[in-house]
Amino acid sequence: MKESKEIRKNKAENISSDDELKSAAIITKPTDAEVAELTGNVYKVKEMCFKASKKNGKIILGKMEVSYPNKNITTIYNEKGGKIEEQNAEQYGFLSTMFYNDNGQPIENRVYLKDGTLQQKGIYKYNERGQIIEMTNRDAEGKLSSKVEHFYNEKGDHLGCNQYGTDEKINRISKIKYDVNGFKIEEIVTDGNGVYTSSNIFKNNHKGHCVEMAMNYADSSLNKLHLFYDSYDSDGNSIYANYVNPKGSLGLENYTYEYDKRGNWIAKIKHYKKNVTNVNFREISYFDDENFISFEKILERINADSNNQAASDLSELKIVEINLTDEIGRASCRERV
């Protein structure tokens, strides 16, 4: 039976409508710059963290912090907001630079000594799905330091990996098993010769989230048991709980922010029990303006504002003080222009 023109027209309209709905439902992935909470056409951000104190109403900087989670990183973005290079400041005697592809994935990492001598180079490779398939690290002379190969099935499930030693021979093999629902249930680890060394057994809730992980020794006896039941509600959804200190409050920290004219913070002052402990600075340059406000200038203006609230080159900046908790443990915010 042939379809009438009216029926074919209605079907075409429905298909067009469905396509429009699918297009509208697509969620645009945020750019690297947006993830870093940056606005505008940002070109470069140099972030530094210092220990600090306050004396006679002025903030005094101490030594630069180099340990995690305090960041001392210079990040370069392309005009689409994608991260293309990241330079880590001196940390434990080393400097490192990471390069990224157009998908924001790391493709090369170079580690240098203080004098700029190349110490190690890491190369990252991906499959068509964007999944990591190989990570290789070699020293300045090209000798292998480490290598890991990852394997996947046709559905994209991670099946395990092979790790290589400096002799370029496999010294560790891991294989992952899934149940009929596609949830990971077991990871078996052997040495390069296939001799069993350990295993991890996973128990999942109905949404596939791990709620138990048993780590076993080579003789299959239990090493450690990790429980994650409290991380999910009765519906199996993840719960993000606030840290509660022994006294029952959410914490005693608060921050003061200084913003540039484009709405990006350029100073973040950390207070603990009302005492200044650290200051993070961000020297930000843009594609249409590579001039940035130096951290020395930012600090000078913060101290000037603290003393006399006088107008300055940063007069359009807002100081926003965010108190993480008030006296009854609720988040509060106070803003001053």
C-alpha positions as CSV (number, residue, x, y, z in Angstrom):
1,M,0.0,0.0,0.0
2,K,1.4,3.3,-1.1
3,E,1.7,6.2,1.4
4,S,-0.2,9.3,0.6
5,K,1.7,12.6,0.2
6,E,0.1,13.8,3.5
7,I,1.5,10.8,5.4
8,R,5.0,11.3,3.9
9,K,4.9,15.0,4.7
10,N,4.0,14.3,8.4
11,K,6.8,11.7,8.7
12,A,9.3,14.2,7.3
13,E,8.1,16.8,9.7
14,N,8.4,14.4,12.6
15,I,11.9,13.4,11.6
16,S,13.0,17.0,11.3
17,S,11.4,17.7,14.7
18,D,13.2,14.7,16.2
19,D,16.6,15.9,14.8
20,E,16.0,19.4,16.3
21,L,15.3,17.9,19.7
22,K,18.4,15.7,19.5
23,S,20.5,18.7,18.5
24,A,19.0,20.8,21.4
25,A,19.8,18.0,23.8
26,I,23.5,18.0,23.0
27,I,25.4,19.4,25.9
28,T,28.4,21.4,24.9
29,K,31.6,20.3,26.6
30,P,33.2,23.2,28.5
31,T,36.6,24.4,27.3
32,D,39.7,24.0,29.4
33,A,39.6,27.8,30.1
34,E,36.0,27.5,31.4
35,V,36.9,24.5,33.6
36,A,39.6,26.8,35.1
37,E,36.8,29.3,35.7
38,L,38.3,31.8,33.2
39,T,36.3,34.2,31.1
40,G,37.2,36.1,28.0
41,N,39.9,35.4,25.4
42,V,42.6,34.3,27.8
43,Y,46.0,33.6,26.3
44,K,48.2,32.8,29.3
45,V,47.8,32.3,33.0
46,K,50.7,32.2,35.5
47,E,49.6,31.1,38.9
48,M,51.7,31.3,42.0
49,C,51.1,30.4,45.6
50,F,53.0,32.0,48.5
51,K,52.9,31.5,52.2
52,A,51.8,34.7,53.8
53,S,51.0,36.6,57.0
54,K,49.5,39.9,57.9
55,K,51.3,42.5,60.0
56,N,50.2,46.1,60.8
57,G,47.3,45.7,58.3
58,K,49.6,44.6,55.4
59,I,50.0,41.2,53.8
60,I,53.6,40.0,53.9
61,L,54.6,37.2,51.5
62,G,56.8,34.3,52.5
63,K,58.3,31.5,50.5
64,M,56.7,30.2,47.4
65,E,54.7,27.0,47.9
66,V,55.8,24.1,45.6
67,S,53.9,21.1,46.9
68,Y,50.5,19.8,46.0
69,P,47.7,21.1,46.1
70,N,49.3,24.6,45.9
71,K,49.8,25.4,42.2
72,N,52.7,27.2,40.5
73,I,51.8,26.6,36.9
74,T,51.8,28.6,33.7
75,T,49.1,27.6,31.3
76,I,48.8,28.6,27.6
77,Y,45.5,28.4,25.8
78,N,44.5,28.6,22.1
79,E,41.8,31.0,20.9
80,K,39.1,28.4,21.4
81,G,40.0,28.1,25.1
82,G,41.8,24.8,24.7
83,K,44.9,24.1,26.8
84,I,48.0,23.6,24.6
85,E,50.8,23.9,27.0
86,E,51.3,23.8,30.8
87,Q,54.6,24.6,32.6
88,N,55.1,23.6,36.2
89,A,57.3,25.7,38.3
90,E,60.2,24.2,40.2
91,Q,59.1,21.3,42.3
92,Y,61.5,19.1,44.2
93,G,64.3,20.3,42.0
94,F,62.6,19.7,38.6
95,L,60.7,21.8,36.0
96,S,58.2,20.2,33.6
97,T,56.3,21.2,30.5
98,M,53.2,19.3,29.3
99,F,51.9,19.7,25.7
100,Y,48.2,18.9,24.7
101,N,46.4,18.0,21.5
102,D,43.3,19.6,20.1
103,N,41.1,17.4,22.3
104,G,42.8,18.7,25.5
105,Q,44.7,15.4,26.0
106,P,48.4,15.4,27.1
107,I,50.6,14.1,24.3
108,E,54.1,15.0,25.5
109,N,55.7,15.8,28.9
110,R,59.2,17.0,29.3
111,V,61.0,17.1,32.7
112,Y,64.1,19.4,33.2
113,L,66.7,20.0,35.9
114,K,67.1,23.4,37.4
115,D,69.7,24.3,34.8
116,G,67.4,23.5,31.9
117,T,68.9,20.1,31.1
118,L,66.4,17.6,29.8
119,Q,65.9,14.8,32.3
120,Q,63.0,12.8,30.9
121,K,60.4,12.8,28.1
122,G,57.0,11.2,28.1
123,I,54.9,10.4,25.1
124,Y,51.1,9.6,25.2
125,K,49.2,7.9,22.4
126,Y,45.4,7.4,22.0
127,N,43.0,5.3,20.0
128,E,40.2,6.6,17.8
129,R,37.9,6.8,20.8
130,G,40.4,9.1,22.6
131,Q,41.3,6.4,25.1
132,I,44.9,6.2,26.2
133,I,46.7,3.2,24.6
134,E,50.4,3.9,25.5
135,M,52.4,6.0,27.9
136,T,56.2,5.9,27.4
137,N,58.9,7.6,29.4
138,R,62.5,7.8,28.3
139,D,65.6,9.6,29.7
140,A,67.6,12.2,27.9
141,E,69.6,9.5,26.2
142,G,66.5,7.7,25.0
143,K,66.7,4.8,27.4
144,L,63.4,3.5,28.6
145,S,62.3,4.5,32.1
146,S,58.8,3.1,32.0
147,K,56.1,2.0,29.5
148,V,52.4,1.1,29.9
149,E,50.2,-0.3,27.1
150,H,46.4,-0.3,27.6
151,F,43.9,-2.6,25.9
152,Y,40.2,-2.3,25.2
153,N,37.4,-4.4,23.7
154,E,35.1,-3.4,20.8
155,K,32.8,-1.6,23.3
156,G,35.6,0.5,24.7
157,D,35.8,-1.4,28.0
158,H,39.3,-1.3,29.5
159,L,40.6,-4.8,29.5
160,G,43.9,-4.2,31.3
161,C,47.5,-3.2,30.6
162,N,51.1,-4.3,30.3
163,Q,53.9,-2.5,32.1
164,Y,57.5,-2.6,31.0
165,G,60.7,-2.2,32.9
166,T,63.9,-0.4,31.9
167,D,65.0,-3.6,30.1
168,E,62.0,-3.1,27.8
169,K,60.5,-6.4,28.9
170,I,57.0,-6.8,30.4
171,N,57.2,-7.0,34.2
172,R,53.5,-6.6,35.2
173,I,50.2,-7.6,33.5
174,S,46.8,-6.7,34.6
175,K,43.5,-8.2,33.2
176,I,40.1,-6.8,34.0
177,K,36.8,-8.8,34.0
178,Y,33.2,-7.5,33.6
179,D,29.8,-9.0,34.5
180,V,26.9,-9.3,32.1
181,N,25.9,-5.7,32.9
182,G,29.3,-4.4,31.9
183,F,30.3,-3.6,35.5
184,K,34.0,-4.2,36.5
185,I,34.1,-7.1,38.9
186,E,37.8,-8.3,39.0
187,E,41.3,-7.2,38.2
188,I,44.0,-9.9,38.2
189,V,47.6,-9.0,38.3
190,T,50.6,-11.2,37.3
191,D,54.3,-10.7,36.7
192,G,55.8,-10.7,33.3
193,N,55.8,-14.5,33.2
194,G,52.1,-14.8,34.0
195,V,52.6,-15.8,37.7
196,Y,49.7,-14.5,39.8
197,T,50.7,-11.8,42.3
198,S,47.5,-10.1,43.4
199,S,43.9,-9.3,42.6
200,N,41.2,-6.8,43.3
201,I,37.6,-7.9,43.6
202,F,34.8,-5.3,43.0
203,K,31.3,-5.3,44.3
204,N,28.9,-2.8,42.6
205,N,25.5,-1.3,43.3
206,H,22.8,-1.5,40.7
207,K,24.1,1.5,38.9
208,G,27.6,0.1,38.5
209,H,29.3,2.2,41.2
210,C,31.8,0.3,43.3
211,V,30.7,-0.2,46.9
212,E,33.3,-2.7,47.9
213,M,36.9,-3.4,46.8
214,A,38.8,-6.4,48.2
215,M,42.6,-6.3,47.6
216,N,44.1,-9.8,47.8
217,Y,47.6,-11.1,48.3
218,A,49.4,-13.6,46.0
219,D,48.0,-16.4,48.2
220,S,44.5,-15.0,47.7
221,S,44.2,-14.0,51.4
222,L,42.7,-10.6,52.0
223,N,45.1,-7.6,52.2
224,K,42.6,-4.7,52.5
225,L,38.9,-4.2,52.2
226,H,37.6,-0.8,51.1
227,L,34.0,0.1,51.6
228,F,32.2,2.9,49.7
229,Y,28.5,2.3,50.7
230,D,28.4,5.7,52.4
231,S,29.3,7.4,49.1
232,Y,25.9,6.6,47.5
233,D,22.3,7.1,48.4
234,S,19.5,4.5,48.4
235,D,19.0,5.1,44.7
236,G,22.7,4.4,44.0
237,N,23.5,8.0,43.2
238,S,26.8,9.5,44.3
239,I,26.8,11.6,47.4
240,Y,29.3,14.5,47.7
241,A,29.7,15.1,51.4
242,N,31.4,18.1,53.0
243,Y,34.4,17.4,55.2
244,V,33.4,17.8,58.9
245,N,36.2,18.4,61.4
246,P,36.2,16.8,64.9
247,K,34.5,19.9,66.4
248,G,31.5,19.3,64.1
249,S,31.8,22.4,61.9
250,L,32.7,22.5,58.2
251,G,35.9,24.3,58.7
252,L,37.5,27.6,59.8
253,E,38.8,28.8,56.4
254,N,37.6,31.6,54.2
255,Y,39.0,33.4,51.2
256,T,39.2,37.0,49.8
257,Y,39.3,37.3,46.0
258,E,40.6,40.2,43.9
259,Y,39.3,40.3,40.3
260,D,40.5,42.0,37.1
261,K,38.3,44.1,34.8
262,R,37.3,41.0,32.8
263,G,35.9,39.1,35.8
264,N,38.8,36.7,36.4
265,W,40.3,36.5,39.9
266,I,43.9,37.5,40.1
267,A,44.4,37.1,43.9
268,K,43.0,34.6,46.3
269,I,43.9,35.2,49.9
270,K,43.4,32.3,52.3
271,H,42.5,32.9,55.9
272,Y,42.5,30.4,58.8
273,K,40.9,31.5,62.0
274,K,40.9,35.0,60.6
275,N,44.7,34.9,60.0
276,V,46.2,35.2,56.5
277,T,48.1,31.9,55.7
278,N,48.5,31.9,51.9
279,V,48.0,34.0,48.8
280,N,47.5,32.7,45.2
281,F,48.2,35.1,42.4
282,R,47.2,34.8,38.7
283,E,49.0,36.9,36.2
284,I,46.6,36.8,33.2
285,S,47.2,38.0,29.7
286,Y,44.7,38.0,26.8
287,F,44.9,37.6,23.0
288,D,43.9,41.2,22.6
289,D,46.1,42.4,25.5
290,E,49.2,40.6,26.4
291,N,50.0,43.0,29.2
292,F,49.2,41.6,32.7
293,I,49.1,42.9,36.2
294,S,52.2,41.5,38.0
295,F,51.6,39.8,41.4
296,E,53.8,42.6,43.0
297,K,51.4,45.2,41.7
298,I,48.4,43.2,42.8
299,L,49.8,42.9,46.3
300,E,50.6,46.6,46.4
301,R,47.1,47.5,45.6
302,I,45.6,45.0,48.0
303,N,47.6,46.5,50.8
304,A,46.8,50.1,49.7
305,D,43.1,49.2,49.7
306,S,43.4,47.5,53.1
307,N,44.9,50.7,54.6
308,N,42.9,53.5,53.1
309,Q,40.4,52.0,50.7
310,A,41.7,54.5,48.2
311,A,40.9,54.3,44.5
312,S,43.7,52.8,42.3
313,D,44.4,51.3,38.9
314,L,42.3,48.4,40.1
315,S,39.4,50.5,41.3
316,E,36.9,48.6,39.2
317,L,37.9,45.3,40.8
318,K,35.6,43.7,43.3
319,I,36.7,42.2,46.5
320,V,34.5,39.2,47.4
321,E,34.9,37.6,50.7
322,I,33.4,34.1,50.9
323,N,33.0,32.7,54.3
324,L,32.7,29.0,54.0
325,T,30.7,28.7,57.1
326,D,28.8,31.0,59.4
327,E,28.0,30.3,63.0
328,I,25.4,27.7,62.2
329,G,27.5,25.9,59.5
330,R,25.8,27.4,56.4
331,A,27.7,28.9,53.5
332,S,27.5,32.7,53.3
333,C,28.9,35.3,51.0
334,R,29.6,39.0,51.5
335,E,30.5,41.3,48.6
336,R,32.1,44.7,48.6
337,V,32.5,46.8,45.5
